[in-house]
Structure formats: C-alpha cells, structure tokens
C-alpha cells in the first residue's frame, strides 16, 4: 500500500478501506499481543515499561474489556515492532524511525469483560 503512492491522503484512504473491510473479520489470524507507539524518549513509555504489569481498559458500544497485561519494549528487529511501524506509517508517513513500541500481553485469567465474552 505504501509503495503504491506518495500521497499520504491516498495511502490513508487505501489503508482505511482495507482494514475496515475483511481484514479485521478473521480473529483467528491475529495475535493477542497489543502494541502501542510512543515518541522517541517518551517519559510515559518509560513509566509504563517500569510498571511491568498494567491494566488496559477498552470501552466501545456495549462491550468493556479490562485487561491485565505484562508490558515490554520491542526491539527494532522484532517482527511486531516492524509490523507496527509499517501499519502506523500508512497513517503517519512522518513517524520517526526511532519511535518506541511497547507490547502488551494480556493475562486472560486476570482480565475481565462486560458482558462476559465466551
């Protein structure tokens, strides 16, 4: 997608169309590891990393997820780091190459959802 055009608006539109179609409809093809980007040298990223265990809360429509997660900083050679950078570059072509990426691994036994997901 990124190599098809240098126009950021076209790249963003193509990415949104792709991701909102069938891409996210195949849950079995996704890892349960979540990633997040932070600016280089982010004090917030440092604080989260130092905590080692964090709670992520997602609230959308009629569903709430409260996830207890182990957190670590991804090295640039990690495939999750590389895929997160590629994904985010579709929406922000000026993303700094030294962006920090944290990974969050849910502990499903310590996490909850409302209503409960089975």
Buried (B, 14 or more C-beta within 10 A) or exposed (E): BEEEEEEBEEBBEBBEEEEEEEEEEEEEEEEEEBBBBBEEEBEEBEEBBEEEEBEBEEEEEEEEBBBBBEBEBBEEEBEBBEEBBEBBBBEEEEBEEEBBBBBBBBEEEEBEBEEEEE
